[in-house]
Amino acid sequence: MKEFLGGRIMKKHLTLLLMAASLFVGFISTSFSVSAQEEDTQQLNFAISVDPDGLDPQRTVAASSFQVTNNIYDTLVKVTPAGEYVPGLVESWEVSEDGLTITFKLVEGISFHNEAPFNAEAVVASFDRLKDDASPRGLDYANITSYEAISEYEVEFVTEELDVELVSSFAYPWAAIVEASVGDDLKNNPVGTGAYKLQEWVPQQRLVLEAYDGAMVTAQIPVVNFVTIPDASARVLAFQSGEVDIMGISGDQVSLFEAAEGFKIVESQSNALQLMAMNLENEYLSNPLVRHAMNLAVNKDVLIESIWYGYGNKIGSHYPPILKGHVDHSEAYAYNLEEAKALLAEAGYPDGFTITMDLPSDYQAYVDAGQVIASDLAQIGITVETNIVEWAYWLEEVYTGRNYDLTVVGHTGRLDPFVLLARYDSESGENYFNYSNERVDEILRSVKQVQDEQERLDLYAEIQAILAEEVPALYIQSPVSLMIMDESLEGFEVYPLDIYEIKDVHYVN
């Protein structure tokens, strides 16, 4: 992780561009219960580009939601920035000799935000909900066949088959312990044990959290405002004016702060990847020669430079370089238009064809990348009709409904390579590629029982090679994360999960 420092931002002499956006910025200012300029140490104003699709961690797959919910709820196990597992809502855990049972000793003396007690029964109820039919993650926990409270503060989980990375399952934000009696109302009225609880949520405007006095760890900043600002330029102006204290930025925005002062930029390699997914149920995309041709026709180097300003590492499979066991397949389909045209002709489409691409409007980089890819594919005769769709539509129709041809999106990394790659199991509910390979299925259904780490990594390497050959997606890059923040902020860390731990963030005078 790298950190770049600047001096103090000049707030009285803003550009004409800032003046043009003053009405928007002024709206943000008047929306806050306490402005950052009046009481910096009492409030953190955090700009986000996408509103959460709800505050129920067990009913979402959106990373943008987990970034918020991670501060409202706790998990049994936490992960450090270095990727180590440490106790969360537990004092300790013990794994049986055969590896099929894990027993957690829970932290005592804490309660949920609604004052309901946190105990073993609450954990059981939460996992009942996580594993039910309405949960998009239920199948991820199918190997857990039983779990029960063996005392007021002890819970035992039993698995059907050995899972050597079982502990990681309890660290993901969707495994958060919720106050299950609240039911579906958690989407709008979340109840957890986390360092913050919901104060106010005005969709598409702001989401305000306040510190929870009964949390295991007291938050250092009492109030956090997540301010939804979809427009990238407006986010920059809000930061420059002092209305926002911290936010993510893109590579092209770095230059906007070169002459400014009072900030720092934290740069880190993400445990994530970005790709153009293909729906293999499409007549054209079901043909591997077509997919090969499309991969050859897209100049990834130019794409990364033009859209992400070079802040990314090219990939050739569904595996971030930061993750242990990564194999470099980035040159598997090096840019070659002539070979791409020849393969397309061999596939039976010498004159190309027309296909659609759905792009999520809330992520401008993906919209821009999709248009660049469409331009590249046009060079070999493939006409791509782009549809800009709302994020809610994308989640429902593209990701869940698999009603699409092409799409560009990002995926967060995983602590365990299995969870990262499990979406390629032909029966996975997250296999929105509609991809099927018998050898991949075979590996994914046996690898969790392999106790030797190197043997497991070799099997994951084999999957990487298969995906790099069969390309159910155009694998683009693993991005570099850029966060800009007030220079007086400390404690912000980057985790191998796409989460924020705001309780640790604080101001230094």
C-alpha positions as CSV (number, residue, x, y, z in Angstrom):
1,M,0.0,0.0,0.0
2,K,1.4,3.4,-1.0
3,E,0.4,6.8,0.4
4,F,0.9,10.1,-1.3
5,L,0.6,13.4,0.6
6,G,-0.5,16.9,-0.3
7,G,-0.8,20.1,1.6
8,R,-4.0,22.1,2.6
9,I,-6.8,22.6,0.0
10,M,-7.7,26.2,-0.8
11,K,-11.4,26.4,-0.1
12,K,-12.0,30.1,-0.8
13,H,-10.8,30.2,-4.4
14,L,-12.6,27.5,-6.3
15,T,-12.7,27.1,-10.1
16,L,-15.6,28.0,-12.3
17,L,-16.4,24.3,-12.5
18,L,-16.9,24.2,-8.7
19,M,-19.2,27.3,-9.0
20,A,-21.3,25.4,-11.6
21,A,-21.8,22.6,-9.1
22,S,-22.3,24.8,-6.1
23,L,-26.0,24.0,-5.9
24,F,-25.3,20.3,-5.7
25,V,-22.5,20.8,-3.2
26,G,-24.7,23.1,-1.1
27,F,-27.3,20.5,-1.0
28,I,-24.9,18.0,0.5
29,S,-23.8,20.6,3.1
30,T,-27.3,21.4,4.3
31,S,-28.1,17.7,4.5
32,F,-25.6,17.0,7.2
33,S,-26.6,17.1,10.9
34,V,-23.1,18.3,11.7
35,S,-20.8,19.8,9.0
36,A,-17.2,18.7,8.7
37,Q,-16.0,22.2,8.7
38,E,-17.7,22.9,12.1
39,E,-16.8,19.7,13.9
40,D,-14.3,17.6,12.0
41,T,-13.6,15.1,14.7
42,Q,-17.3,14.4,15.3
43,Q,-18.2,13.3,11.8
44,L,-16.8,11.6,8.8
45,N,-18.3,12.4,5.4
46,F,-17.7,9.5,3.0
47,A,-18.7,9.9,-0.6
48,I,-20.0,6.8,-2.4
49,S,-21.0,6.5,-6.1
50,V,-23.7,3.8,-5.6
51,D,-26.5,3.6,-3.0
52,P,-26.7,0.3,-1.1
53,D,-29.5,-1.9,-2.5
54,G,-30.4,-2.6,1.1
55,L,-28.9,-3.0,4.5
56,D,-29.5,-6.8,4.9
57,P,-26.2,-8.5,4.4
58,Q,-27.9,-11.9,4.0
59,R,-30.0,-10.7,1.1
60,T,-27.6,-8.9,-1.2
61,V,-24.6,-9.7,-3.5
62,A,-23.6,-6.1,-4.0
63,A,-20.2,-5.0,-2.8
64,S,-21.4,-1.5,-2.4
65,S,-23.9,-2.7,0.2
66,F,-21.3,-4.7,2.1
67,Q,-19.1,-1.7,2.4
68,V,-21.8,-0.1,4.5
69,T,-23.3,-3.2,6.3
70,N,-19.8,-4.3,7.5
71,N,-20.0,-1.4,9.9
72,I,-23.4,-2.2,11.2
73,Y,-23.0,-5.9,11.8
74,D,-20.2,-8.2,13.1
75,T,-19.0,-11.6,11.9
76,L,-17.8,-14.4,14.1
77,V,-14.4,-14.3,12.5
78,K,-12.6,-11.2,11.2
79,V,-9.7,-10.9,8.7
80,T,-6.8,-8.5,9.1
81,P,-5.3,-6.4,6.3
82,A,-2.6,-9.1,6.1
83,G,-5.2,-11.8,5.5
84,E,-5.0,-13.5,8.9
85,Y,-8.1,-14.7,10.7
86,V,-8.8,-13.3,14.2
87,P,-11.7,-13.4,16.6
88,G,-14.7,-11.3,15.8
89,L,-17.8,-12.1,17.9
90,V,-15.9,-15.0,19.4
91,E,-13.3,-15.4,22.0
92,S,-11.8,-18.4,20.3
93,W,-12.6,-21.4,18.1
94,E,-11.6,-25.0,18.0
95,V,-11.6,-27.5,15.1
96,S,-12.0,-31.2,15.7
97,E,-9.3,-33.7,14.9
98,D,-11.1,-34.9,11.8
99,G,-11.7,-31.3,10.7
100,L,-15.5,-31.8,10.4
101,T,-16.5,-29.8,13.4
102,I,-15.7,-26.2,14.5
103,T,-16.8,-24.9,17.9
104,F,-17.0,-21.2,18.7
105,K,-16.8,-19.7,22.2
106,L,-18.7,-16.5,21.9
107,V,-18.0,-13.1,23.4
108,E,-20.3,-12.5,26.4
109,G,-22.0,-9.3,27.6
110,I,-23.0,-7.6,24.4
111,S,-26.3,-7.0,22.7
112,F,-27.8,-6.1,19.3
113,H,-28.8,-2.5,18.5
114,N,-32.4,-3.2,19.6
115,E,-31.1,-4.6,23.0
116,A,-31.8,-8.2,22.1
117,P,-29.1,-10.4,23.7
118,F,-26.3,-11.7,21.6
119,N,-25.8,-15.4,22.4
120,A,-25.6,-18.9,20.9
121,E,-29.3,-19.0,20.1
122,A,-29.0,-15.7,18.2
123,V,-26.1,-17.1,16.1
124,V,-28.2,-20.2,15.3
125,A,-31.1,-18.1,14.2
126,S,-28.9,-15.9,12.1
127,F,-27.4,-19.0,10.3
128,D,-30.9,-20.4,9.8
129,R,-31.7,-17.3,7.9
130,L,-28.4,-17.3,6.0
131,K,-29.0,-20.8,4.7
132,D,-32.7,-20.5,3.8
133,D,-34.1,-20.4,0.3
134,A,-34.3,-16.6,0.2
135,S,-30.5,-16.2,0.7
136,P,-28.3,-15.7,-2.4
137,R,-25.5,-17.3,-0.4
138,G,-27.3,-20.3,1.0
139,L,-25.6,-22.8,-1.3
140,D,-22.2,-21.5,-0.2
141,Y,-22.9,-23.1,3.2
142,A,-24.5,-26.3,2.0
143,N,-21.6,-28.3,3.4
144,I,-22.6,-27.2,7.0
145,T,-25.1,-29.9,7.8
146,S,-25.9,-29.0,11.4
147,Y,-25.2,-26.3,13.9
148,E,-26.5,-25.9,17.5
149,A,-26.1,-24.0,20.7
150,I,-24.3,-26.3,23.1
151,S,-24.3,-23.7,25.8
152,E,-25.5,-20.1,26.2
153,Y,-22.2,-18.9,24.6
154,E,-21.0,-21.9,22.6
155,V,-22.0,-22.9,19.1
156,E,-20.9,-26.0,17.2
157,F,-21.0,-26.3,13.4
158,V,-20.7,-29.7,11.7
159,T,-19.8,-30.2,8.1
160,E,-20.6,-33.2,5.8
161,E,-17.2,-33.2,4.2
162,L,-13.9,-31.8,5.1
163,D,-13.4,-28.2,4.3
164,V,-9.8,-27.1,5.1
165,E,-10.7,-23.5,4.7
166,L,-13.9,-23.6,6.7
167,V,-13.0,-20.8,9.1
168,S,-12.9,-18.4,6.2
169,S,-16.6,-19.0,5.6
170,F,-17.4,-17.1,8.9
171,A,-15.4,-14.0,7.9
172,Y,-17.3,-12.8,4.9
173,P,-19.7,-9.8,5.3
174,W,-22.7,-11.9,4.2
175,A,-22.0,-14.2,7.2
176,A,-22.7,-11.3,9.5
177,I,-24.8,-12.1,12.6
178,V,-28.1,-10.4,12.3
179,E,-31.0,-10.1,14.7
180,A,-33.0,-12.6,12.8
181,S,-36.4,-11.8,14.5
182,V,-36.4,-8.5,12.6
183,G,-36.9,-10.6,9.4
184,D,-37.1,-8.9,6.0
185,D,-37.3,-5.4,7.7
186,L,-33.5,-5.7,8.0
187,K,-33.3,-4.3,4.5
188,N,-34.4,-0.8,5.7
189,N,-34.0,-1.1,9.4
190,P,-30.8,-3.1,10.1
191,V,-30.1,-4.5,13.5
192,G,-26.6,-5.9,14.3
193,T,-24.0,-5.7,17.0
194,G,-21.6,-3.5,15.0
195,A,-19.8,-0.4,16.0
196,Y,-22.4,1.7,14.2
197,K,-26.2,1.7,14.0
198,L,-28.5,3.3,11.5
199,Q,-29.5,6.9,12.3
200,E,-31.1,7.9,8.9
201,W,-31.3,6.7,5.4
202,V,-32.6,8.9,2.5
203,P,-32.1,6.7,-0.6
204,Q,-30.0,8.2,-3.3
205,Q,-28.9,11.0,-1.0
206,R,-27.3,10.0,2.3
207,L,-27.0,7.2,4.8
208,V,-26.1,8.3,8.3
209,L,-24.6,6.0,10.9
210,E,-24.0,6.8,14.6
211,A,-21.7,5.0,17.0
212,Y,-23.3,2.2,19.1
213,D,-22.3,2.4,22.7
214,G,-22.7,-1.3,23.3
215,A,-20.4,-2.5,20.6
216,M,-17.3,-4.7,21.3
217,V,-15.1,-1.9,20.0
218,T,-16.1,1.7,20.3
219,A,-16.0,3.7,17.1
220,Q,-13.6,6.7,17.2
221,I,-15.7,9.0,15.1
222,P,-19.3,9.3,16.4
223,V,-21.1,10.0,13.1
224,V,-20.5,8.7,9.6
225,N,-22.4,10.1,6.6
226,F,-22.3,8.0,3.4
227,V,-23.2,10.5,0.8
228,T,-24.4,9.1,-2.5
229,I,-22.9,11.2,-5.4
230,P,-23.1,9.2,-8.6
231,D,-21.4,11.8,-10.8
232,A,-17.6,11.6,-10.6
233,S,-17.0,15.3,-11.1
234,A,-19.5,16.2,-8.4
235,R,-17.6,13.9,-6.0
236,V,-14.3,15.7,-6.7
237,L,-15.9,19.1,-6.2
238,A,-17.5,18.0,-3.0
239,F,-14.1,16.8,-1.7
240,Q,-12.4,20.0,-2.9
241,S,-14.9,22.1,-1.1
242,G,-14.5,20.2,2.2
243,E,-18.0,18.7,2.1
244,V,-16.5,15.2,1.8
245,D,-13.5,13.8,3.8
246,I,-12.8,10.5,2.1
247,M,-13.8,8.8,-1.2
248,G,-12.5,6.5,-3.9
249,I,-11.1,8.1,-7.0
250,S,-10.2,6.8,-10.4
251,G,-6.9,7.1,-12.1
252,D,-7.9,10.0,-14.3
253,Q,-8.8,12.1,-11.2
254,V,-5.4,11.9,-9.6
255,S,-4.1,14.8,-11.8
256,L,-7.0,17.0,-10.5
257,F,-5.3,17.2,-7.1
258,E,-1.7,17.8,-8.2
259,A,-1.9,21.5,-7.3
260,A,-4.0,21.0,-4.2
261,E,-3.1,20.6,-0.6
262,G,-4.5,19.0,2.6
263,F,-5.0,15.5,1.3
264,K,-3.4,12.1,0.9
265,I,-4.0,9.4,-1.6
266,V,-3.7,5.8,-0.6
267,E,-2.9,3.4,-3.4
268,S,-3.2,-0.4,-3.0
269,Q,-3.5,-3.5,-5.1
270,S,-7.1,-4.8,-5.0
271,N,-8.2,-8.3,-4.3
272,A,-10.6,-7.9,-7.1
273,L,-10.9,-8.3,-10.9
274,Q,-12.8,-6.8,-13.8
275,L,-14.1,-8.6,-16.8
276,M,-16.5,-8.7,-19.7
277,A,-18.8,-11.7,-19.0
278,M,-20.3,-13.7,-21.7
279,N,-23.6,-15.7,-21.5
280,L,-22.7,-19.0,-23.0
281,E,-26.3,-19.8,-23.7
282,N,-26.1,-17.3,-26.5
283,E,-25.8,-19.0,-29.9
284,Y,-22.7,-17.2,-30.9
285,L,-20.9,-17.2,-27.5
286,S,-21.5,-20.9,-27.0
287,N,-18.8,-21.4,-29.7
288,P,-15.3,-21.3,-28.2
289,L,-13.8,-20.1,-31.5
290,V,-16.0,-17.0,-31.2
291,R,-14.9,-16.4,-27.7
292,H,-11.3,-16.8,-28.7
293,A,-11.7,-14.4,-31.5
294,M,-13.3,-11.8,-29.2
295,N,-10.4,-12.1,-26.7
296,L,-7.9,-11.6,-29.5
297,A,-9.7,-8.5,-30.9
298,V,-9.6,-6.5,-27.7
299,N,-6.4,-4.6,-26.9
300,K,-6.3,-4.9,-23.1
301,D,-3.3,-2.7,-22.7
302,V,-5.0,0.2,-24.4
303,L,-8.2,-0.5,-22.6
304,I,-6.5,-0.4,-19.2
305,E,-4.6,2.7,-20.0
306,S,-7.6,4.6,-21.6
307,I,-10.2,3.7,-19.0
308,W,-8.2,3.2,-15.8
309,Y,-5.2,5.4,-16.7
310,G,-2.9,2.4,-16.2
311,Y,-4.0,1.7,-12.6
312,G,-4.4,-2.0,-13.0
313,N,-2.7,-5.3,-13.7
314,K,-3.7,-7.3,-16.8
315,I,-5.1,-10.7,-16.2
316,G,-6.1,-13.8,-18.3
317,S,-8.2,-15.8,-15.8
318,H,-10.5,-15.3,-12.9
319,Y,-7.8,-14.9,-10.3
320,P,-6.3,-11.7,-8.8
321,P,-2.5,-11.5,-8.9
322,I,-2.5,-10.5,-5.2
323,L,-4.0,-13.9,-4.2
324,K,-1.7,-16.8,-3.3
325,G,-1.5,-19.3,-6.2
326,H,-2.0,-16.9,-9.0
327,V,-0.8,-18.1,-12.4
328,D,-0.1,-15.4,-15.1
329,H,-2.2,-16.0,-18.2
330,S,-2.4,-12.4,-19.2
331,E,-0.8,-13.1,-22.6
332,A,-2.9,-16.1,-23.4
333,Y,-4.7,-14.1,-26.1
334,A,-2.4,-11.3,-27.0
335,Y,-4.0,-8.6,-29.3
336,N,-4.1,-9.9,-32.9
337,L,-6.8,-8.7,-35.2
338,E,-5.9,-10.9,-38.2
339,E,-5.9,-14.0,-36.1
340,A,-9.2,-12.9,-34.6
341,K,-10.8,-12.4,-38.0
342,A,-9.6,-15.9,-39.1
343,L,-11.0,-17.6,-36.0
344,L,-14.4,-15.8,-36.5
345,A,-14.5,-17.0,-40.1
346,E,-13.5,-20.6,-39.0
347,A,-16.4,-20.4,-36.5
348,G,-18.8,-19.8,-39.4
349,Y,-19.2,-16.0,-39.1
350,P,-16.9,-14.4,-41.7
351,D,-19.2,-11.3,-41.8
352,G,-19.6,-11.1,-38.1
353,F,-22.9,-10.8,-36.2
354,T,-24.8,-8.5,-33.9
355,I,-25.0,-8.9,-30.1
356,T,-26.1,-6.9,-27.1
357,M,-24.1,-5.6,-24.1
358,D,-25.8,-4.5,-20.9
359,L,-23.7,-2.0,-18.9
360,P,-24.5,-0.8,-15.3
361,S,-25.1,3.0,-15.4
362,D,-23.9,3.5,-11.8
363,Y,-20.4,2.4,-12.8
364,Q,-19.1,4.8,-15.4
365,A,-15.8,3.0,-15.9
366,Y,-17.7,-0.2,-16.9
367,V,-19.8,1.8,-19.3
368,D,-16.8,3.4,-20.9
369,A,-14.9,0.1,-21.0
370,G,-17.9,-1.6,-22.7
371,Q,-17.9,1.1,-25.4
372,V,-14.2,0.7,-26.0
373,I,-14.6,-3.1,-26.2
374,A,-17.5,-2.6,-28.6
375,S,-15.3,-0.5,-30.8
376,D,-12.6,-3.1,-30.8
377,L,-15.0,-5.9,-31.7
378,A,-16.4,-3.9,-34.6
379,Q,-12.9,-4.2,-36.2
380,I,-13.7,-7.9,-36.8
381,G,-17.3,-7.4,-37.8
382,I,-19.0,-7.9,-34.5
383,T,-21.6,-5.2,-33.9
384,V,-22.3,-4.6,-30.3
385,E,-25.5,-2.8,-29.3
386,T,-24.9,-1.3,-25.9
387,N,-27.8,-0.9,-23.3
388,I,-27.1,1.3,-20.3
389,V,-29.2,-0.1,-17.5
390,E,-29.8,0.8,-13.8
391,W,-27.9,-1.1,-11.2
392,A,-31.1,-2.7,-9.7
393,Y,-32.0,-4.0,-13.2
394,W,-28.4,-5.3,-13.7
395,L,-28.6,-7.3,-10.4
396,E,-32.0,-8.7,-11.1
397,E,-31.9,-9.4,-14.9
398,V,-28.2,-9.8,-15.8
399,Y,-26.6,-11.3,-12.7
400,T,-29.5,-13.2,-11.2
401,G,-31.8,-13.7,-14.2
402,R,-28.9,-14.3,-16.7
403,N,-30.9,-12.4,-19.3
404,Y,-28.1,-10.8,-21.2
405,D,-25.4,-11.5,-23.9
406,L,-22.4,-9.5,-22.7
407,T,-21.8,-7.3,-19.7
408,V,-18.8,-5.5,-18.1
409,V,-18.5,-5.6,-14.3
410,G,-16.1,-6.2,-11.4
411,H,-15.9,-9.0,-8.9
412,T,-14.4,-8.7,-5.4
413,G,-11.8,-11.2,-4.4
414,R,-12.2,-14.0,-1.8
415,L,-10.2,-15.1,1.1
416,D,-10.3,-18.7,-0.1
417,P,-9.6,-19.4,-3.8
418,F,-12.5,-21.9,-3.8
419,V,-15.1,-19.2,-3.1
420,L,-13.5,-17.1,-5.8
421,L,-13.8,-19.9,-8.4
422,A,-16.9,-21.7,-7.2
423,R,-19.1,-19.5,-9.5
424,Y,-17.8,-21.6,-12.4
425,D,-19.4,-24.8,-11.0
426,S,-22.1,-25.7,-13.5
427,E,-24.7,-25.8,-10.7
428,S,-23.7,-22.6,-8.9
429,G,-26.4,-19.9,-8.5
430,E,-23.7,-17.3,-9.3
431,N,-22.6,-18.9,-12.5
432,Y,-24.2,-16.2,-14.6
433,F,-21.8,-17.2,-17.5
434,N,-23.8,-20.4,-17.8
435,Y,-20.4,-22.1,-18.0
436,S,-20.0,-25.8,-17.8
437,N,-16.8,-27.9,-17.7
438,E,-16.7,-31.4,-16.2
439,R,-13.1,-31.1,-15.0
440,V,-13.8,-27.8,-13.3
441,D,-16.9,-29.3,-11.6
442,E,-14.8,-32.3,-10.5
443,I,-12.1,-30.1,-9.0
444,L,-14.5,-27.8,-7.3
445,R,-16.4,-30.7,-5.7
446,S,-13.3,-32.3,-4.3
447,V,-10.6,-29.6,-3.6
448,K,-12.0,-28.6,-0.2
449,Q,-11.1,-32.0,1.1
450,V,-7.5,-31.8,0.0
451,Q,-5.4,-31.1,3.1
452,D,-2.1,-30.5,1.4
453,E,-1.9,-26.8,0.6
454,Q,0.4,-27.1,-2.5
455,E,-1.9,-29.8,-3.9
456,R,-4.9,-27.5,-3.5
457,L,-3.0,-24.6,-5.2
458,D,-2.1,-26.9,-8.1
459,L,-5.7,-27.7,-8.6
460,Y,-6.7,-24.1,-8.5
461,A,-3.9,-23.5,-11.1
462,E,-5.5,-26.1,-13.3
463,I,-8.8,-24.3,-13.1
464,Q,-7.1,-21.0,-14.0
465,A,-5.5,-22.6,-17.1
466,I,-8.9,-24.1,-18.2
467,L,-10.6,-20.7,-17.9
468,A,-7.8,-19.0,-19.7
469,E,-8.2,-21.5,-22.5
470,E,-12.0,-21.6,-22.7
471,V,-12.5,-17.9,-21.9
472,P,-16.2,-17.7,-20.7
473,A,-15.2,-14.0,-20.2
474,L,-12.8,-11.4,-21.4
475,Y,-10.6,-11.1,-18.3
476,I,-9.4,-7.6,-18.2
477,Q,-7.5,-6.6,-15.1
478,S,-7.1,-6.6,-11.3
479,P,-7.6,-2.9,-10.4
480,V,-5.4,-0.7,-8.2
481,S,-7.5,0.9,-5.5
482,L,-7.2,4.7,-5.0
483,M,-8.7,6.4,-1.9
484,I,-8.3,10.1,-1.3
485,M,-8.8,11.5,2.2
486,D,-8.2,14.5,4.4
487,E,-4.6,14.5,5.5
488,S,-5.6,14.4,9.2
489,L,-7.4,11.1,8.8
490,E,-5.6,8.0,10.2
491,G,-6.5,4.4,10.7
492,F,-8.0,3.6,7.2
493,E,-6.8,0.2,6.1
494,V,-7.3,-1.9,3.0
495,Y,-8.6,-5.4,3.5
496,P,-8.5,-8.5,1.3
497,L,-12.3,-8.2,1.3
498,D,-14.1,-5.3,-0.3
499,I,-15.1,-3.8,3.1
500,Y,-14.5,-0.7,5.2
501,E,-13.7,-0.8,8.9
502,I,-14.7,2.7,9.8
503,K,-14.6,2.2,13.6
504,D,-10.8,2.3,13.3
505,V,-10.6,5.6,11.4
506,H,-9.9,8.8,13.4
507,Y,-8.7,12.3,13.1
508,V,-5.2,13.5,14.2
509,N,-4.9,17.1,15.2
